[in-house]
């Protein structure tokens, strides 16, 4: 079931309640959808854990 999504993958996960409330508030304040904020967060985590080039 992709719900018509072509470039997105639906996921389900549980997160810390306080972090989620802060994320919802950030989304409201910036008018950026939570899904886009999560995309950015994942990009930052992947970059942080990227292995240095040999």
C-alpha positions in Angstrom: 0.0 0.0 0.0 1.8 3.2 -1.2 -1.2 5.5 -0.9 -0.2 7.1 -4.2 3.2 8.0 -2.9 5.9 7.9 -5.6 9.0 9.3 -3.9 8.0 8.6 -0.2 7.9 5.5 2.0 5.4 5.4 4.8 6.9 4.3 8.1 5.6 3.8 11.6 7.7 4.3 14.7 7.5 5.5 18.3 9.4 8.6 19.4 9.9 10.3 22.7 6.8 12.2 23.6 8.6 15.5 24.5 10.6 15.4 21.2 7.4 14.8 19.2 5.7 17.8 20.9 8.7 20.0 20.1 8.6 18.7 16.5 4.9 19.5 16.2 5.5 23.0 17.5 8.4 23.6 15.2 6.2 22.4 12.3 3.5 24.8 13.3 5.9 27.7 13.9 7.7 27.2 10.6 4.8 25.9 8.5 7.1 23.1 7.4 5.3 19.7 7.3 6.6 17.2 9.9 7.5 14.8 7.1 9.9 17.4 5.6 11.4 18.1 9.0 11.9 14.3 9.5 13.6 14.1 6.1 16.0 16.8 7.2 16.7 15.2 10.6 17.4 11.9 8.9 19.8 13.6 6.4 21.7 15.2 9.4 22.0 11.9 11.3 23.2 10.1 8.2 25.8 12.8 7.5 26.9 12.7 11.2 27.5 8.9 11.1 29.0 8.9 7.6 32.3 7.1 7.4 35.2 9.2 6.4 36.6 8.6 3.0 39.8 6.5 3.0 
